[in-house]
């Protein structure tokens, strides 16, 4: 019988922080989960530390792989997960004592087969909410795809728990010599299927962003795009194909900024995202300026009302 939840952690030289996460899991009010740790080539004492973790309350599976990035680690974790739902918890973060009990209660109340999973809020150690929060009272929820988050005040990091079977349909692309692909590639592909998440207005996760972590590293900015350009182009190509036009235009504009930073010639930019020259020119000279003009007019109308 499958477990309700697989907690998944990718780690890289985070021995001490991983210990804190382990303690938070050991203090949970429910042990209906397994913990998969994919060590992405650490050269500290991670392996020795994990070997000392107590497995009496929940199963722990540890695998060490050649350094390849978090997206490869997630793919490996999804392959071996036994849980019906997959909960990514980063190695520098930890969980409140009732997180798993709360998540399992949310999951047990799902009746809509079109839902991809459930989500709660992430908070900083001082209790500050990460990103926006839905205008709901505690215990209430709203169902929406990843594409509807901005409209509903759900921007920023959230604690999503996806069905493992759905994530297996959307593995992260892997490119030789590159070590990062944004997780939006997976979440957007799920949203394009019309799959919704049930978003709750309750904290489920404590995020303690480290200076050396992915969030703070700038890997999802210009320098990171340059160093992982194939994966970045994959994301842009997917965005222009499946995202609502407003988000697609924003990503297209960002892509051109990256190309200027990398000094890619104007007429060569289309081929990186598998666009013909004509398609690229239409996006650049028609769709992008028209959309921004519409947006300016819209804001002026709203300002007068």
C-alpha positions in Angstrom: 0.0 0.0 0.0 1.4 3.4 -1.0 2.2 6.0 1.6 0.3 9.2 1.5 3.4 11.5 1.1 6.9 11.3 0.0 9.0 14.1 1.4 11.9 14.8 -1.1 15.1 16.7 -0.3 17.9 17.4 -2.7 21.1 18.4 -0.8 24.5 19.6 -1.7 27.1 20.2 1.1 24.3 21.0 3.6 25.2 18.6 6.4 24.3 20.8 9.4 21.2 22.2 7.8 20.0 18.8 6.9 20.2 17.8 10.5 17.8 20.6 11.4 15.3 19.3 8.8 15.6 15.8 10.1 14.8 17.0 13.6 11.7 18.7 12.4 10.6 15.5 10.7 11.2 13.5 13.8 9.0 15.9 15.8 6.0 15.6 13.4 2.6 14.7 14.9 2.1 12.2 12.0 4.6 9.8 10.5 2.6 8.8 7.4 5.5 9.7 5.1 8.8 8.6 3.8 11.9 10.8 3.3 14.0 10.5 0.1 17.3 12.3 0.2 19.2 12.7 -3.0 22.8 13.9 -2.3 23.9 15.8 -5.4 27.6 15.0 -5.1 28.3 16.6 -1.6 31.9 16.5 -0.4 31.2 17.3 3.2 30.0 14.8 5.9 26.4 14.5 4.6 26.6 10.7 4.0 28.0 10.0 7.4 25.4 12.3 9.1 22.4 10.6 7.3 23.7 7.2 8.3 23.1 8.2 11.9 19.5 9.3 11.3 17.0 7.2 13.2 14.6 5.3 10.9 12.2 3.9 13.6 9.5 6.4 12.9 9.7 6.8 9.1 11.7 5.3 6.3 14.7 7.2 5.0 16.2 6.5 1.5 19.5 8.1 0.8 21.1 8.1 -2.7 24.3 9.9 -3.7 24.6 10.9 -7.3 27.2 12.7 -9.5 26.6 16.5 -9.2 24.0 17.4 -11.7 21.6 19.9 -10.2 18.4 19.9 -8.3 16.2 19.1 -11.4 18.1 15.8 -11.9 17.8 15.0 -8.3 14.0 15.6 -8.4 13.7 13.3 -11.5 15.6 10.6 -9.5 13.4 11.1 -6.5 10.2 10.8 -8.5 11.4 7.6 -10.0 11.7 5.8 -6.7 9.0 7.6 -4.6 6.4 5.3 -3.0 4.2 8.1 -1.8 1.0 9.0 -3.6 1.9 12.7 -3.2 5.4 14.3 -3.6 6.4 17.2 -1.3 9.7 19.0 -2.1 11.3 20.3 1.1 14.7 21.9 0.5 17.7 21.1 2.7 17.9 24.6 4.2 14.2 24.6 5.3 12.1 22.7 7.8 8.6 21.9 8.8 6.3 22.9 11.7 5.3 20.0 13.8 1.8 19.6 12.4 2.7 19.9 8.7 2.4 16.3 7.7 -0.8 15.8 9.7 -2.3 18.9 8.2 -1.2 17.9 4.6 -2.7 14.4 5.0 -6.0 15.9 6.2 -6.1 18.2 3.2 -5.3 15.3 0.8 -8.0 13.0 2.4 -10.6 15.7 1.7 -9.9 15.8 -2.0 -12.8 14.6 -4.1 -12.0 16.3 -7.4 -10.0 14.0 -9.7 -8.8 17.0 -11.7 -6.8 18.4 -8.9 -3.0 17.9 -9.1 -2.5 18.4 -5.3 -2.7 20.7 -2.4 -0.6 23.7 -1.2 -0.1 25.8 1.9 2.0 28.9 2.7 5.7 29.2 3.2 6.8 31.5 5.9 10.2 32.8 7.0 11.6 31.8 10.4 10.2 35.1 11.9 6.7 34.2 10.6 6.7 36.6 7.6 4.7 35.1 4.7 6.6 34.4 1.5 5.0 36.2 -1.4 1.3 36.8 -1.6 -1.5 35.1 0.2 -5.1 34.4 -0.9 -7.8 36.5 0.7 -9.2 33.6 2.7 -9.7 32.8 6.3 -7.8 29.9 7.9 -9.2 26.6 6.8 -10.6 28.0 3.6 -9.2 27.1 0.2 -9.3 28.1 -3.4 -8.7 25.9 -6.5 -6.6 27.3 -9.3 -3.9 26.4 -11.9 -0.4 27.7 -11.7 -1.4 30.2 -14.4 -4.0 31.9 -12.2 -1.8 32.6 -9.2 -1.1 36.3 -9.9 -4.8 37.1 -10.2 -5.5 35.4 -6.9 -2.7 36.9 -4.9 -0.7 33.6 -4.8 2.7 34.9 -6.1 6.0 33.9 -4.5 7.1 30.7 -3.0 4.4 28.3 -1.8 4.5 24.8 -0.3 3.0 22.7 -3.1 2.4 18.9 -2.8 1.7 17.3 -6.2 0.4 13.9 -7.1 3.5 11.7 -7.8 1.8 10.2 -10.8 1.3 13.6 -12.4 4.9 14.6 -11.8 6.1 11.4 -13.4 4.3 12.6 -16.6 6.4 15.8 -16.6 10.0 15.1 -15.8 12.5 17.9 -16.0 14.5 18.1 -19.2 18.2 17.4 -18.7 20.9 19.0 -20.8 24.6 17.9 -20.8 26.8 20.4 -19.0 24.0 22.3 -17.4 23.0 22.3 -13.7 19.7 24.2 -13.5 16.2 24.2 -15.0 13.5 26.3 -13.3 10.8 24.3 -11.6 8.2 26.3 -13.4 8.9 24.0 -16.4 7.1 21.2 -14.5 4.4 23.3 -12.8 3.5 25.1 -16.0 3.2 21.8 -17.9 0.8 20.5 -15.3 -1.2 23.7 -15.5 -1.4 23.4 -19.2 -3.2 20.1 -18.7 -5.9 22.1 -16.8 -4.8 20.5 -13.5 -5.5 22.7 -10.5 -4.0 22.9 -7.0 -6.2 23.4 -3.9 -4.5 26.4 -2.2 -4.9 26.8 1.6 -4.3 30.0 3.6 -2.3 28.2 6.3 1.4 27.9 6.8 2.9 24.5 6.0 6.6 25.2 5.6 9.4 27.3 7.1 11.8 28.7 4.4 15.2 29.8 5.7 16.9 31.0 2.5 20.7 30.8 2.6 23.1 33.1 0.8 24.5 30.0 -1.0 21.1 28.6 -1.9 19.5 28.6 -5.4 17.0 31.3 -4.5 19.8 33.8 -3.5 22.4 32.7 -6.0 21.1 34.5 -9.0 20.9 31.3 -11.0 17.5 32.2 -12.3 18.7 35.6 -13.5 20.9 36.7 -16.4 24.2 35.0 -15.4 22.3 31.8 -14.6 20.4 31.9 -17.9 23.8 32.2 -19.7 25.3 29.3 -17.8 22.2 27.0 -18.4 21.1 28.4 -21.7 19.6 25.2 -23.2 17.4 24.7 -20.2 16.5 28.4 -20.2 15.5 28.3 -23.9 13.4 25.2 -23.3 11.5 27.1 -20.6 11.0 30.2 -22.9 9.8 28.0 -25.7 7.4 26.2 -23.5 6.1 29.5 -22.0 5.4 31.0 -25.4 3.5 27.8 -26.3 1.3 27.2 -23.3 1.2 30.3 -21.0 -1.4 33.1 -21.1 -0.3 35.8 -23.5 0.6 38.3 -20.7 3.0 35.9 -19.1 4.4 34.7 -22.5 5.1 38.3 -23.5 6.9 38.9 -20.2 9.1 35.8 -20.7 9.8 36.8 -24.3 10.9 40.2 -23.2 13.2 38.7 -20.6 14.6 36.3 -23.2 15.6 39.2 -25.5 17.3 40.9 -22.5 19.3 37.7 -21.9 20.2 37.5 -25.6 21.5 41.1 -25.5 23.5 40.3 -22.4 25.0 37.3 -24.3 25.5 39.4 -27.4 23.4 37.0 -29.6 22.6 38.6 -32.9 19.0 39.7 -33.4 18.2 37.4 -36.3 19.8 34.4 -34.6 17.6 34.7 -31.5 14.6 32.8 -32.9 16.4 29.5 -33.6 17.4 29.1 -30.0 13.7 28.8 -29.1 12.9 27.0 -32.3 11.1 29.9 -33.9 11.4 30.8 -37.6 12.7 34.2 -38.4 9.2 35.3 -39.4 7.6 34.0 -36.1 10.3 35.7 -34.0 9.8 39.0 -35.9 6.0 38.9 -35.4 6.5 38.4 -31.6 9.1 41.2 -31.4 7.5 43.8 -33.6 3.8 43.0 -33.3 2.8 41.0 -30.3 5.1 42.5 -27.7 4.5 46.2 -28.5 0.7 45.7 -29.0 0.4 44.0 -25.7 2.3 46.7 -23.9 0.2 49.4 -25.5 -2.9 47.6 -24.4 -1.6 47.3 -20.9 -0.8 51.1 -20.8 -4.3 51.9 -22.0 -5.8 49.5 -19.4 -3.9 51.1 -16.6 -4.9 54.6 -17.6 -8.6 53.6 -17.7 -8.3 52.0 -14.3 -6.5 55.1 -12.9 -9.5 57.3 -14.0 -12.1 55.0 -12.6 
